[in-house]
Amino acid sequence: MAALGRLLPLHVRRDLVGTKLRWDMAVGESERQALLGLAEDCSTTTVVYEAAV
């Protein structure tokens, strides 16, 4: 996922993480590592979300 994910624009990566957070979706360790890898070159991107009810 990480190698392919680096081709995704930063806003798509941000929205992916925001969706996971909004819906309180669980992530496994391998997905967590992949998401951290995607975030490496997004240091100036802020994820803003509102928790779903």
N, C-alpha and C positions, 0 to 999 in steps of 0.2 A: 504494500500500500504506500509506503513512504516514498519509494522511487517514483511511482506514478503520481502520487499526491503532490509532489513538488511542481508538477506541470499545472496544477490547479491555481487559479488566481487567489490572492490572499483573502479576498472577500468570501470566496467559496469555502475556504478552510475555516474562516471565522464563523460563518453561518453553520457549518457542520458542528463545530464545538458548541456554539450557542444553542442549537437544537437539542443536543445531548443534555446540556445543562438545563434548558427550559423544561424538558420533560423528565428530568431526573433519571435519565437512562443509565443503566450500569454499563461499565466497560470492563472487559477482561484485561489481563496484564499485557497480552500481545497487542491489543487495540490501544491500550494506554501508551505503550512504547511507540507505536506507529503515530499516534496523535502528537506525542511530544516531538517526534522527528519532524512532523509537518510544521510544528510551531517554531522550530529552530530559526528559520529565516523570516519570522513574523514578529520580531521583537517590538515593533512599534504599533502593532495591531492590538486593539482592545476589544474584548468580547463583552458585549452588553446584552443581557437577557432578562426577561421577566418570567418568573416561575409560573408554569401552567397550574391552574386550579383543578 
